[in-house]
Amino acid sequence: MKNKIIINSYITISILFIFNIIIGFYDYSFYGYWTDKIIGWLWILLTILVIIIFWKNRIAKIYLTTLCLLIFLSIIPMLIPFFGILYFFTTMGDYEKIQLNKEFRIEITENSALSLKRVYIYKKIWILEKNICRPCFDDIEEEMGLNKPLWIGNP
């Protein structure tokens, strides 16, 4: 009975995790900054728990080997996919989070190791939020004149 609850929980979190990745390709995510990270960390913790509990089962060993192999293979091409995974699960590269009102929030972040710092503007749509704009942070700084040295243009 206990194992059935764990498996059902793992399947549910896995479905949420995969759904979260799929909607991310269309600039959607679950509402809130921490929701994606919580789902990701729950998936990691439940994966470890499932592998420990079912270690004697051959499928658990194959599953662990497959996950480790996928992580290793993501490291091969200059660590880019690996850092993408790392940035997804952590707050690495996140500079600022601003909740403007109940409908909009702004996030200044780098989504991967090779991306520029960007400003992401999200609009809440029920339990999801859509990325409606993502200008480069450097462009905003340049437009506002914030990236000029102090001695240029000052008397």
MILUMFI-600779 format. One record per residue (C-alpha): residue in one letter; x, y, z. Coordinates in steps of 0.05 Angstrom, whole numbers, plus 5000, padded with zeros to 4 digits. Each point is the difference from the previous one (the first is absolute). Last residue first. Layout:
<recs>
aXYZ
...
</recs>
This chain:
<recs>
p560663644663
n497249294993
g499349724929
i505149455009
w503350025070
l495049535032
p501249434952
k493949854957
n495949385016
l494050365029
g498350414939
m492749805003
e500149694931
e506849695014
e497749695065
i493749734966
d504149714943
d504949695050
f494249665036
c498149654936
p492550034987
r495549435021
c492550134991
i493449645010
n502549405040
k493549665017
e497749805069
l496049395021
i495149875056
w494850484969
i503950424949
k505150445036
k504350444955
y507549935002
i505350524981
y507049724992
v505950485003
r506149694970
k507349885018
l503249694939
s499949254989
l506149554998
a499449675068
s492549954997
n493750375020
e503450655022
t495450405044
i496250645015
e492949815018
i493850424994
r493049845024
f493050164975
e492849825019
k499750065076
n504350634998
l507250194983
q503249395033
i507550124991
k505349454997
e507350194994
y506749704981
d498849284981
g506349704970
m499949405047
t493349945034
t500149254992
f496449454963
f499450334932
y507050315003
l503049315014
i496149674943
g502350544951
f507049935029
f499849264981
p497250164931
i506050484988
l505449585032
m504650104940
p496449454960
i502049415044
i496450195065
s493149824972
l502549304986
f501949925074
i493250235023
l496649524951
l504549435023
c498350145073
l492650004985
t500549354959
t504149655054
l495050215053
y494249734957
i503749354985
k501349905074
a492750155017
i497749524945
r504149445031
n496250025066
k504449935061
w500750765001
f492550115005
i500150425064
i506650354984
i498150144927
v493150265020
l502950465054
i505350284952
t494750144947
l495450295054
l505550495020
i501550204928
w492750084981
l498650405063
w506050444982
g497250134930
i492950145025
i502850485052
k504450344948
d494250114952
t495550265055
w505350475030
y499050604953
g492449994999
y494749744953
f501749374962
s503850124936
y498550244930
d504850244946
y497949474949
f506149555011
g498750085075
i493349664990
i503849354985
i504750065060
n494450135049
f495949424970
i506149555011
f500550225073
l492549965013
i499949304970
s506149805042
i496750295062
t493849574988
i504149384983
y504250095063
s493950105044
n496749374970
i506549615012
i500650245072
i492749855014
k500749314970
n506249875042
k496250165064
m494449524981
</recs>
